[in-house]
Amino acid sequence: MSDLVPIIITAIVSPLTLEVIRYLFSKSSEQTRTVNAKIEGLEKRVDELKDKNFRQAIEIEVFKAQLAERDHQMTERDKLIAELKQEIDELRKDRTAS
């Protein structure tokens, strides 16, 4: 009979232990899947933000180029206005001298 007690205890405890271990692994797997899903979502969001930042960087460079072109055009216009004013002043001088 004394040899039978450990066998009976083992027979009862083993299935319970297996169920507990299965439950813990199942819970761990569920948490792992949840964490992995969150990580994948964050990775996707990071990729979207990188793409958006890249597009914005391109837009900024385009705006800088347009601004530089307009600045150049304004400088040329200012030079032309200065030349025309000088010609007008010279014509006025010529007219008053005659």
C-alpha positions as CSV (number, residue, x, y, z in Angstrom):
1,M,0.0,0.0,0.0
2,S,2.8,2.5,0.8
3,D,4.2,1.9,-2.7
4,L,0.8,2.7,-4.2
5,V,0.4,6.2,-2.6
6,P,3.2,7.9,-4.6
7,I,1.7,6.4,-7.8
8,I,-1.7,7.6,-7.0
9,I,-0.4,11.1,-6.1
10,T,1.6,11.2,-9.3
11,A,-1.4,10.1,-11.3
12,I,-3.6,12.9,-9.8
13,V,-0.9,15.7,-9.8
14,S,0.4,15.0,-13.3
15,P,-2.8,15.9,-15.3
16,L,-3.3,18.9,-13.1
17,T,0.3,20.0,-13.5
18,L,0.0,19.5,-17.3
19,E,-3.2,21.6,-17.4
20,V,-1.6,24.4,-15.3
21,I,1.5,24.4,-17.6
22,R,-0.8,24.4,-20.7
23,Y,-2.8,27.3,-19.2
24,L,0.4,29.3,-18.5
25,F,1.8,28.6,-21.9
26,S,-1.5,29.6,-23.5
27,K,-1.6,32.8,-21.5
28,S,2.0,33.5,-22.4
29,S,1.4,32.8,-26.1
30,E,-1.7,35.1,-26.0
31,Q,0.3,37.9,-24.4
32,T,3.1,37.3,-27.0
33,R,0.6,37.6,-29.8
34,T,-0.8,40.7,-28.4
35,V,2.6,42.3,-27.9
36,N,3.6,41.2,-31.5
37,A,0.5,42.8,-32.9
38,K,1.2,46.0,-31.1
39,I,4.8,46.0,-32.3
40,E,3.6,45.4,-35.9
41,G,1.2,48.3,-35.6
42,L,3.9,50.6,-34.3
43,E,6.3,49.5,-37.0
44,K,3.6,50.3,-39.6
45,R,3.0,53.7,-38.0
46,V,6.8,54.4,-38.0
47,D,7.0,53.5,-41.7
48,E,4.1,55.9,-42.4
49,L,5.7,58.7,-40.5
50,K,9.1,58.1,-42.2
51,D,7.3,58.3,-45.6
52,K,5.4,61.4,-44.6
53,N,8.6,63.1,-43.4
54,F,10.4,62.1,-46.6
55,R,7.5,63.7,-48.7
56,Q,7.6,66.8,-46.5
57,A,11.4,67.1,-46.9
58,I,10.9,67.0,-50.7
59,E,8.2,69.6,-50.5
60,I,10.5,71.8,-48.4
61,E,13.3,71.5,-51.0
62,V,10.9,72.4,-53.8
63,F,9.7,75.4,-51.9
64,K,13.3,76.5,-51.2
65,A,14.0,76.2,-54.9
66,Q,10.9,78.2,-55.8
67,L,11.9,80.8,-53.2
68,A,15.4,81.1,-54.6
69,E,14.0,81.5,-58.1
70,R,11.6,84.2,-57.0
71,D,14.4,85.9,-55.1
72,H,16.5,85.9,-58.2
73,Q,13.6,87.3,-60.3
74,M,13.0,90.1,-57.7
75,T,16.7,91.0,-57.8
76,E,16.7,91.1,-61.6
77,R,13.5,93.2,-61.5
78,D,15.0,95.6,-58.9
79,K,18.1,96.0,-61.2
80,L,15.8,96.8,-64.1
81,I,13.9,99.3,-62.1
82,A,17.1,101.0,-61.0
83,E,18.3,101.1,-64.6
84,L,15.0,102.6,-65.8
85,K,15.0,105.2,-63.0
86,Q,18.5,106.2,-64.0
87,E,17.4,106.5,-67.7
88,I,14.4,108.6,-66.6
89,D,16.7,110.9,-64.5
90,E,19.1,111.3,-67.5
91,L,16.2,112.1,-69.8
92,R,14.9,114.7,-67.4
93,K,18.3,116.2,-67.2
94,D,18.6,116.3,-71.0
95,R,15.1,117.9,-71.2
96,T,15.8,120.6,-68.7
97,A,19.2,121.3,-70.3
98,S,17.7,122.0,-73.7
